[in-house]
């Protein structure tokens, strides 16, 4: 998810996307776009790990979802620290 945010910032700093378009693209990438969405990629890996039984019982599907939700919330909370000058996605 942070890689998706960083690429959005990079495109904005080079003038390719206005901030409003970047914010919309970032939100779509993080939550809804099935091809580029970081959460969708996470879900695919999670499903493979759960199906293979590689992870311990404390890291079942719902526990991994909780970890992903927690990380997303932490990244959202530090947007202003990471992206100065109002460039947060």
C-alpha positions as a Markdown table, in Angstrom:
| # | Residue | x | y | z |
|---|---|---|---|---|
| 1 | Unk | 0.0 | 0.0 | 0.0 |
| 2 | Unk | 2.8 | 2.4 | 0.8 |
| 3 | Unk | 4.4 | 1.6 | -2.6 |
| 4 | Unk | 1.1 | 2.7 | -4.3 |
| 5 | Unk | 1.1 | 5.9 | -2.3 |
| 6 | Unk | 4.7 | 6.6 | -3.2 |
| 7 | Unk | 4.2 | 6.1 | -6.9 |
| 8 | Unk | 1.2 | 8.5 | -6.7 |
| 9 | Unk | 3.4 | 11.1 | -5.0 |
| 10 | Unk | 6.1 | 10.7 | -7.6 |
| 11 | Unk | 3.8 | 11.3 | -10.5 |
| 12 | Unk | 2.3 | 14.4 | -8.8 |
| 13 | Unk | 5.7 | 15.9 | -8.1 |
| 14 | Unk | 6.6 | 15.6 | -11.8 |
| 15 | Unk | 3.3 | 17.4 | -12.7 |
| 16 | Unk | 1.5 | 14.5 | -14.4 |
| 17 | Unk | -1.5 | 14.4 | -12.1 |
| 18 | Unk | -3.2 | 17.3 | -10.3 |
| 19 | Unk | -3.6 | 16.6 | -6.5 |
| 20 | Unk | -7.4 | 15.9 | -6.8 |
| 21 | Unk | -6.9 | 13.3 | -9.5 |
| 22 | Unk | -4.0 | 11.7 | -7.6 |
| 23 | Unk | -6.1 | 11.4 | -4.4 |
| 24 | Unk | -8.9 | 9.7 | -6.3 |
| 25 | Unk | -6.5 | 7.3 | -8.0 |
| 26 | Unk | -4.9 | 6.5 | -4.7 |
| 27 | Unk | -8.2 | 5.7 | -3.0 |
| 28 | Unk | -9.2 | 3.6 | -6.0 |
| 29 | Unk | -5.9 | 1.7 | -6.0 |
| 30 | Unk | -6.0 | 1.1 | -2.3 |
| 31 | Unk | -9.6 | -0.2 | -2.1 |
| 32 | Unk | -11.3 | -1.0 | -5.3 |
| 33 | Unk | -9.2 | -1.5 | -8.5 |
| 34 | Unk | -8.9 | -5.3 | -8.8 |
| 35 | Unk | -5.8 | -5.1 | -11.0 |
| 36 | Unk | -3.5 | -2.7 | -9.1 |
| 37 | Unk | -5.0 | -2.7 | -5.7 |
| 38 | Unk | -2.5 | -3.5 | -3.0 |
| 39 | Unk | -5.2 | -4.9 | -0.8 |
| 40 | Unk | -6.3 | -7.3 | -3.5 |
| 41 | Unk | -2.7 | -8.5 | -3.9 |
| 42 | Unk | -2.6 | -9.0 | -0.1 |
| 43 | Unk | -5.8 | -11.0 | -0.2 |
| 44 | Unk | -4.4 | -13.2 | -2.9 |
| 45 | Unk | -1.3 | -14.0 | -0.9 |
| 46 | Unk | -3.4 | -14.4 | 2.3 |
| 47 | Unk | -5.7 | -16.9 | 0.6 |
| 48 | Unk | -2.7 | -19.0 | -0.7 |
| 49 | Unk | -1.1 | -19.0 | 2.7 |
| 50 | Unk | -4.3 | -20.1 | 4.4 |
| 51 | Unk | -5.0 | -22.8 | 1.8 |
| 52 | Unk | -1.5 | -24.2 | 2.2 |
| 53 | Unk | -1.7 | -24.1 | 6.0 |
| 54 | Unk | 1.7 | -22.5 | 6.3 |
| 55 | Unk | 0.9 | -20.0 | 8.9 |
| 56 | Unk | 0.2 | -20.8 | 12.6 |
| 57 | Unk | -3.5 | -20.8 | 13.8 |
| 58 | Unk | -3.1 | -17.4 | 15.3 |
| 59 | Unk | -2.5 | -16.0 | 11.8 |
| 60 | Unk | -5.6 | -17.3 | 10.1 |
| 61 | Unk | -7.5 | -15.3 | 7.4 |
| 62 | Unk | -9.4 | -13.0 | 9.9 |
| 63 | Unk | -6.2 | -12.3 | 11.9 |
| 64 | Unk | -4.3 | -11.3 | 8.7 |
| 65 | Unk | -7.2 | -9.1 | 7.7 |
| 66 | Unk | -7.0 | -7.4 | 11.1 |
| 67 | Unk | -3.3 | -6.8 | 10.6 |
| 68 | Unk | -3.8 | -5.3 | 7.2 |
| 69 | Unk | -6.5 | -3.1 | 8.5 |
| 70 | Unk | -4.3 | -2.0 | 11.3 |
| 71 | Unk | -1.4 | -1.2 | 9.0 |
| 72 | Unk | -3.7 | 0.7 | 6.6 |
| 73 | Unk | -4.9 | 2.8 | 9.6 |
| 74 | Unk | -1.4 | 3.5 | 10.7 |
| 75 | Unk | -0.3 | 4.6 | 7.3 |
| 76 | Unk | -3.3 | 6.9 | 7.0 |
| 77 | Unk | -2.5 | 8.4 | 10.4 |
| 78 | Unk | 1.0 | 9.4 | 9.3 |
| 79 | Unk | 0.1 | 10.8 | 5.9 |
| 80 | Unk | 0.8 | 14.4 | 6.9 |
| 81 | Unk | 4.2 | 13.4 | 8.3 |
| 82 | Unk | 5.2 | 11.5 | 5.3 |
| 83 | Unk | 3.8 | 13.8 | 2.6 |
| 84 | Unk | 4.5 | 17.4 | 3.5 |
| 85 | Unk | 3.0 | 20.5 | 1.9 |
| 86 | Unk | -0.5 | 18.9 | 1.6 |
| 87 | Unk | 0.5 | 16.3 | -1.0 |
| 88 | Unk | -1.0 | 13.4 | 1.0 |
| 89 | Unk | -3.1 | 11.0 | -1.0 |
